[in-house]
Amino acid sequence: MSKVLAFLPILFLSAASIFAQTTNAPLLIGRVSVNQTHIAFAYAGKIWLVERSGGTARRLNNAGAENNPAFSPDGKTIAFSRWNGGDFDIYISPATGGEAKRLTFQGEDDLPVAWTPDGQAVVFESTRDEEGVTRLHKVAANGGALAESLPLPQAFQGSFSPDGKQIAYNPRTGFGEWRYYRGGSTAPIYIADLQNGAIEKLPNQNYNDRFPMWLGDKIYTVSDRTGVFNLFSIDRKTKQAKQLTTFDGQGIRTAAATSDAIVFVQNGRLNLFDLATNQSKIINVSVSPDTSELKPKTVPAMRFLESISPSASGDKLAFGARGEVLIFDAANGDTKNLTNTSGAAERYPTIAPDGKSVAYFSDETGEYALHVRSLENDSVKKISIEKQPSFYRELAWSPDSKKFVFSDRQLNLWLADVEKGAATKVDASGYSAQENWSANFSPDSRFLTYAKRLKNRAGTIYIRDLANNKNIQITNGVAHAELPVFDANGKYLYFVSSPNAGTSEFEWGVLNGVLANPLIVRRVHALILAKDTPSLLLPNNQPNPDAKPNEAASNTKIDFENLQRRFVDLPLPLRDYSQILARRAGKFFLVASESPNTPGDVSVQNSRVIYSFDAAQPSKIEKFVEGVGGYELTRDGSKLLYQKERDWFLVSTDAAPKADEGKLNLQKMEVRVNPAEEWRQMFHESMRIMRDWFYDPNYHGQNLAALEREYAAYLPTVTRRGDLNALMRQMLGHVSVSHLGVGGGDTAPQGGGGGRAGLLGADYKIENGKIRFVKVYRSTSFASSNGSFSAPLDQAGVDVRTGDYLLEANGQKIETNKNLYSYFENTIGKPTKIVVSSDANGNNPRTFTVYPAAGENRLRRANWAEENRKKVEQMSGGKLGYIFIEGYSGEGIMNAIRGLTGYADRAGIIVDQRFNGGGITPDYLIEWMQRKPLYFYHFRGGDDIATPVNPAPPVKVMLINEWNGSAAETGAFMFQLGKVGKIVGKRTYGGGIGPYFFTPRLVDGGQIQLPNRAAYNPNGSSWGIENIGVAPDYDVEITPQDFMAGRDTQIEKAVEVAMAEIARLKPNPPKLPIFPTHPAVKTTSGNDSFVLPIPGSSFPITDTKIESTPKPIADGKFADYVGQFETPMGLLTFQQEGEKFVGISPEGERIELAPDAAAKDKFAAQTASVQLIFERDASGKVTGLTIIIPSGKELKGKRVK
């Protein structure tokens, strides 16, 4: 057994053993509640009840995943949330058990937090009425048509005063498992008067006071003011806080109260705090959860594919899937699992060129090592790589099957010798995102080539002389070069260079790079390895017949002296080449990343195209296959393995494949999984990922080994894959950092019945015994602040107005004693008939067919933004523009660009990025807003134009709030540091440390998002905005009173600040200089009218014989091409004149065309760097042409005459 894993508890596989162990082992308990006799708690996706004295817990019911129990004031009823296939809805059930009643139907998570003191309604959290904004709502326990929102702008948790007139609540809540959180979303306690909106803020020095519980004259809370969450009481009169528990390490996770006691969860155990004695005790509990997810099972391998690699000839394929090594026989479709180790991860299997063994990385000891398994007798040779192992990838064999190269997490390149069983470092990079070394061997295994990034991020080609253990730099390290590959003929090395790739390749989303990406071009080069080897090209760029690239040399010879003089620029079109694959001698595949037809759409991914290339015709490439995902070439170059959508194909490289040619049937590939063993491996791997990837090698002072041991105690009571994610999230969360995430994996469905309700995009109230529309949300257009959104009730032919009554839905009369949304269950996107009337009695009814939406929050946000735009323009008298940036992704960025250009003539702009959670770092937009006119152009007609073009308005004010995170607050920080303008709102949440480059997935597809980059102030004073946030210049909070009055005080302040700045700035319009006046020519007459002379009239006209253009020949050697072709350049005419072949442009310009000696139907312009390739149909007739202009762009033409 692994020494590292030995201490981890074995996961017990039966319900009986779980039952027997839970009195000692901690439980992953969720939310809790307590009444006079029982404790209710969420565990393993169910609600459980146990007596306050402890003992055996019983399950409340068995339907779907459930959480967030809340006892009613009399303790007889429990409210909870149940999963309904798309969201959590509110249910209530008798505390003694029985059928549950559904109270909410809307398509957002509804999570109960309390009951009203009279027990008539359940109070719950939801984002149901504004995108990203959590508020408290209440729904009648006996049902009813509508839930009612509490008059709080945003709220989490909550506890009523005994008379129900006030509520203690959190206006913010912190962030998940982020311990010691101190950013802009810390959780204070406010007390609000629900009648007039007046608030009292309990003392808080930027810490988190969660789960307010109002009992008598005290408010109890779970607070981290000492660094660890403990129970405190706050006296309502003195405002003094008293610490009631003193836990260290793992603090209190959740709590709930009744009149005499508080139940809380600490270290995986229930505790009951007696309010009379101020003492707590652990409540021992036994549970019998569903353990079906722990049963061994068979899963489809392709669903969990990590890597795929063909053998030298393609007769076998090695799959790395679900942590196993599988060998697939391409001839008969049989599959063999070589490893069968659920408790270990095997990754990146690669078959040796001689077909006798397969190499892969295995963590069977708890750390990764290199394994070489014989395919003949199944023996395994294990190669330990280093004393402190890391994570390894990019495994590639040498052609002689004696060595392989691979890279590690520490930015090192390694070479392993199979016979010696040892690995040595080849090189190391200082570039943080050195993820792809592109390492490969010469055909005789004598040399190794690779590309390494230098300090300037420029890729640089190296060759390692393996006999002399010497690395030789080939390119200069200034011009970006990458993707080296040896020709199978052993005579040439190919690679690509790019003049502008450095503008884009940052390995994470930076807007300048994203916008530059479609402009990237790379050129293909050849390096002549030996000084006596002929060049591929003659001086006129024609193929050199002496090169004979399709003939292989007996061995690879490299003359390193004067290598730089033997680079050859291949005359191939410029493209964004991403890989060169060596096929056979002189033959390659070039993989290109090609932008869509609209490269400006940053949300559209590039397409991958594979082109074939023959060095004997070095100016020609042909499309082999397009729309490709993954791909691999066999070692002998005879077959190409590629992915298209979800299918994989194995095809000959001799000709472009036809549709579905070579399609592999991989659906029968399966892996047998023991979940208990696999979960234990993933648990350990999550901590290894933290160890190897976290930006701080000291892990914020945490002892990772101790943490792993502490949280491993939970493993015996983990019975669901989703709960394993929660456990890893808690464990890793001890480092206290932003952007930490754990999710995904082979989780089971959460079950639950009931359908999702379609939404109409409206607010309602009950009036005159009917449902009345209070507000109908309207569709927004392309020109709106947040772009186009379609509203179900604002379509052609639908006329529903604010104030109308909703009478029927799909033939059912709407009753106010039934939840309104239940009438629209399962109607999303379906034609639904509604009947409305302006009269509650139903007079003059109107019937419309509408299509309810799955969600309406973004429509509400779009309407909100449009109302803000109108408000800003009205308040400023049209002097200010309003830009709303919902997120720094495609849509938000385009909205920002549209606003910056559209409001260029305004005196100022309000940039509203409230609720923006991040996306692409908006450096380009910040630079734009800093742009000022330096120069102007004047025209005879029209306005003058400033340069740099599109300068921003002189006054800029940014709106932020506590929900700005990641790239959004980075944008606010740059706005502040760059002194672009003033900032109004609330401090941002403080997420400045985030993910950067590759981190491995868990074997079942789960993902650990680990922060491995951190911004910092270069003077060493701080880590930027991490756990602090960006503080506004004007701190403005929207209070409940503002909210009740419909005021947005943040926008009001932003307009006030902007208008004051406009008034302060002195207008500085450009001054047009005086037009120059030069000395005039003296005239002899004041008469301004005269007759223009006739040109040439001073001389007699003579007859001169001008040599005429030769008459076109219709049946010469270029007859196939003679004719007219319609192209994007206009109508082009081609004709033969004597021995010459001539092209004539629409303007009449004549260009002589020279045929390409090596390629039929290909011509080059004699006076321009343009190539023409004529195309023939199946009968051989020329019907079209392709024009390749100097930029590499291809223009298509069609023969019309």
C-alpha positions, 0 to 999 in steps of 0.5 A, a space after each residue: 500500500 502507498 506509504 502516503 495514502 496509508 494513513 487515509 481512512 478506508 471508505 466503508 462500503 455498506 450502510 451498516 458500517 457507516 451507521 456503526 462509525 458515525 458516532 466517532 467519525 465527523 460528518 459533513 453536516 450542512 445547515 441545521 435547525 432546532 426546536 424544543 425536542 429535536 435537531 434537524 440537519 442536512 447530511 448526504 443530501 437529506 434532511 435528518 432529525 435526531 433528539 436533542 439528547 442524541 441517538 439515531 437520526 431518522 430521515 425526513 423523507 426520500 425524495 431528491 436532494 434536500 438542504 436548509 431545514 428550518 423549524 417553524 416557531 411551534 416546532 411542528 413543521 419543517 421548511 426545507 429546499 428540494 432539488 427539482 431538476 434545475 433549481 432548489 424550491 421551498 417545501 414544508 413537511 410535518 416534523 414527524 414526517 409525511 408528505 411534503 408540500 411545494 411552496 415555490 416554483 420559480 427557476 432560481 434557487 430558493 433557500 429557507 432561512 427562517 419563519 415569520 414569528 407568527 409561523 404563517 410564512 417561510 422566509 427564504 434567500 433567492 436571486 429571483 428578482 435581480 441577476 446576482 442579487 440575493 434578497 429575502 422573500 417570504 411565502 405563505 406556509 398555506 400556499 398562495 399565489 405570490 411570494 413577497 420580497 422583504 424591503 431590503 436591497 440585498 440580504 442573507 440570513 435573517 432573524 426577526 425581532 419577537 414582534 416581527 417588525 424588525 429583522 437582523 440580517 446580513 447585507 453581505 455574506 463573505 465568500 464560501 470557504 474563504 477563511 479570514 475573509 476581509 474584502 468588500 463583502 464581509 458580513 456585518 449585521 444590520 437591523 432594519 425596520 420593515 415598515 420605514 426602512 430605517 437601519 441600525 448597524 451593529 458594531 463591526 470592524 470588517 469581520 464576518 458576523 454570520 447567522 444572526 439569531 435574535 433571542 430576547 435582548 440579545 443577537 447571537 452570531 457566528 463571528 470570525 472577529 478573532 480569526 476563527 468562527 466562534 459563537 458570540 452574543 451582542 447585547 442590544 442595549 450596550 452593543 457589547 459582544 461576548 465570546 461564548 465559545 473558544 474553538 481554534 482551527 476548525 471553527 463553527 460552520 453553521 448555527 440556528 437557535 430556538 428559545 433556550 438553545 443554539 445548535 451549531 456544527 463544529 469539526 463535523 459534529 453537532 453541538 448544543 449550546 444551552 442559553 441558560 448555562 452558556 455551556 455546549 455539549 457534543 450531540 452524538 448521532 448515528 445515521 444510515 445514509 444511502 451508500 449506492 454511490 459507493 458501489 463499484 460500477 462500470 463507466 464509459 471510458 470516452 467520457 473521461 478521456 484525458 489522452 490518446 496516442 497511437 502506436 507507430 503504425 496505428 494498429 493500436 491506440 493507448 488511451 488514458 481514461 479515468 486514471 487507467 491505461 487502455 490499449 485499443 486494437 484498431 483492427 478488431 475493436 478489442 480493448 484491454 485495461 492494463 492497470 485496473 487501479 481505481 486507487 491510483 492515477 495513471 496518466 498520458 500513456 504512450 506506446 514505444 515506436 517498437 510496439 513492445 512497451 507503453 510508458 505512462 506516469 503513475 501515482 501508485 506510491 502517492 507520488 508520480 513516477 514513470 512506469 514502462 509496462 511491457 506489452 509482451 509479458 505485462 512486467 513493469 519497470 518503475 523509474 523514480 524521477 526525483 526526490 520531491 516528485 511533481 506532476 509530469 506530462 508531454 511524454 514522447 519516445 525516441 525513435 529507437 525506443 530507448 529514451 523519452 522526454 517529458 516536462 514537469 510542473 516545475 518548468 523543467 524538461 527531462 530525459 529518461 533512459 529506459 535501460 538505466 532506469 534514470 531521468 536527468 534534467 535537460 533544461 529549465 525555463 523561467 517562463 511561468 507558462 512554459 507548458 509546451 516544450 514541443 520536444 522531439 527527437 531526430 530520426 536516429 535518436 541522436 539529437 533532441 529539439 525543443 522550444 523554450 521561452 526566455 525572460 522576454 517570453 520569446 520562444 527560442 529553438 534549441 537542439 540538444 546533442 545527446 552524445 555530448 549532453 550539450 544544449 545549443 541555442 538555434 534562434 536568436 531569442 528575440 524573434 519568437 520561434 517555436 514548434 521545432 520538428 525534425 524532418 523524417 529525412 534527417 536533413 532539415 529542421 522545421 519551425 515557425 516564427 511570428 512577429 506579433 504572437 507576443 502581443 497575445 500569448 499571455 495564457 490567461 484573459 487579457 483584453 489586449 491579447 484577446 483582441 490581438 489574437 485574430 491578427 497573429 500570423 506565423 511563418 514556416 521556416 526550414 533549417 538546413 542541418 548540414 552545411 553540404 545539404 542543398 537548400 529546398 529552394 532555388 534563389 527564385 523560390 522555385 523547388 531545388 531539384 537537388 534537395 531531394 527531400 523525399 529521400 532520407 539520409 542514413 543519419 542526422 548530421 548537424 553542423 552547428 557552426 554558421 547555422 543562422 546562415 542556413 535558415 530558409 523562409 518557406 513561401 507558404 501563406 502566413 497563418 496562425 500555425 499551432 503544430 508541425 507534424 512530421 509524416 514521412 521524409 519531406 512530408 508534413 502536416 501543418 495545423 493552423 488555428 483559423 479565426 471565424 468569419 467574424 474574428 472580432 467576436 471574442 466569444 467565438 473560438 477559432 477553428 483548427 485546420 490541418 494542411 498537408 505539405 510536401 517539401 518537394 513543393 515548398 510553396 504549396 499546402 493543401 487542406 487535409 481536414 478541418 474542424 478538428 479537435 485533438 489529433 495525433 500522427 503515427 510515428 511512421 507517418 502513415 495514419 492520422 488520428 483526429 477528433 471531430 466533435 465527439 468522434 475519433 477517426 483514424 485515416 491514411 495520410 495519403 489523401 484527404 479523408 472523406 466524410 466518416 472515413 476511418 470512424 472508430 467505434 469507441 463506445 464499448 470501451 469501459 472502465 471498472 471503478 471502485 468509487 471508495 478507492 478512487 475518491 481517496 486517490 482524488 482527495 490526496 491528489 487535491 492536496 498535491 495540486 495545492 502543494 505543487 501549484 499554489 503561488 505561495 510555497 509557504 501556503 499562507 502558513 498552513 501545514 498541508 500534511 496536517 490539514 490532509 490528516 485532519 480532513 481525512 477523518 471525514 472520508 469514512 462518512 462521505 457517501 456522495 461524490 458531490 460531498 467529496 468536492 465539499 470536503 476538498 473545498 473545506 480542506 483547501 479553503 484553509 489557505 484563505 485565498 480567492 479564486 479557489 474552486 472545486 467542482 465537477 466530477 462523476 457526480 450522481 443526479 440529485 433526483 427530485 420531481 416536478 418541472 421548472 416553471 416558464 417565466 413571462 418577464 413581469 412583476 405581479 401583485 394580488 389586487 381585486 382578487 386577481 393577479 395584476 401586472 405591476 410591471 412588464 419588462 420590455 425587450 431591449 434593442 441592440 442599441 440598449 445599454 446591455 444589448 439585446 434581450 427578448 421579453 416574452 410579453 413584448 413580442 409582435 402581436 402580444 399586447 400585455 400592459 402594466 395594470 392588466 389582470 392575468 385571468 387564464 393560462 392554457 385554459 386554466 383560470 388563475 386562482 389566487 390561492 394557488 402559486 402563480 408559477 405552478 400554472 406555467 410548469 413545463 412551459 419553457 419555450 412552448 406556445 402558451 395561451 394567456 388571457 388578460 384584461 384591463 378589468 378584474 371582472 374580465 371584461 374585454 379579454 385579450 388572448 395571446 400566445 406567448 413563449 415563457 422563458 427559462 429565466 428572466 433575471 438578465 432581462 430584468 438587468 437589461 431593463 435596469 440598465 436602460 432605466 439607468 441610462 435614461 436617468 443619467 441623461 436626464 439628470 445631466 441634461 444630456 452631458 453624460 453618457 452611461 455605459 453598463 458592463 455586466 461582465 468582462 466577456 464578449 457581450 460586456 466588452 462590446 457594450 463598453 466599446 459601443 459606449 466609448 465610441 457612441 459617447 465620444 461627443 459627451 462631456 463625460 461618461 458614467 461607467 457602471 460595472 456593479 455586479 460585474 464578477 469578472 472575465 477578461 482583464 480590461 487593460 485595453 478599455 482602461 488605456 482607451 479611457 486614458 486616451 487624449 487627443 494629441 493632434 487633429 485633422 481638418 477636412 474641407 467638409 465635415 468635422 475635424 478628427 482627433 488623433 489618436 482616434 476615438 479619445 474618451 470623453 474628458 470626465 469619467 466616473 466609475 460605479 463599483 460595488 462589493 460584487 465586483 470581483 476578479 477582472 472587474 476589480 482589476 479594471 477598477 484598480 487600474 482605473 484608480 491607479 491610472 487616475 482615469 477618474 473618480 470611483 463611487 460605490 462600495 469596496 470590491 470583494 478583493 479577489 486578486 490572486 487567481 488561476 493562470 495556466 494548466 492544472 490537471 483534472 482529477 481522474 473522474 473529470 473533477 476540477 481543482 481551480 487553484 490560484 497560481 498567480 498573484 498581483 503585488 505592489 512592486 514596492 513590496 507593500 501588499 499583494 494588491 487587492 487580494 482580501 482587501 478590494 478596491 475602495 471607492 473615492 465616494 463610499 455610498 451604500 443603497 439603504 433599505 430606505 433608498 430601496 423602498 423609495 426607488 432611489 439609486 443613490 450610487 448613480 445619483 452620487 456618480 452624476 453629481 461627481 461627474 457634473 462637478 468635474 465638468 464644471 471644474 474643467 476648463 473647456 479646451 477646444 482645438 484651435 484651427 490655425 490661420 490658413 497659409 497665404 502665399 505671395 500671389 501672382 500679379 494679373 494683368 486683367 481684373 476679368 475673372 472669366 477666361 477660356 481654357 486653352 486646348 492642350 497641345 494646341 501650340 504644335 501640329 499633330 503628327 502621325 506616329 505609328 504606335 506598336 499595338 498589343 499582340 492579338 489574343 490567342 484563343 487556342 494557345 498553351 494557356 487556352 484552359 485559363 483564357 476567359 473572365 473570372 468574377 472575384 472580390 477584386 472585380 472582373 479579371 480577364 486572362 488572355 494569351 498574347 503571343 507566348 505571354 499569359 496576361 491578366 487584366 484588372 478591372 482598371 485595365 492594368 496588365 500583369 504578366 503571369 509566370 507558370 509555376 514549374 512544380 505545380 500545375 495550374 499555379 502562376 505567379 505575378 511578375 510585378 506583384 507578390 501575388 499567386 494564382 491557382 486555377 481550379 478545375 471541376 471533375 471533368 478537368 475544366 477550369 471553373 474557378 481560381 484562388 488568388 493569394 495576396 501577400 498577407 496570405 489571405 485567399 480570394 476566391 473567383 468564379 469563371 463567368 466567361 
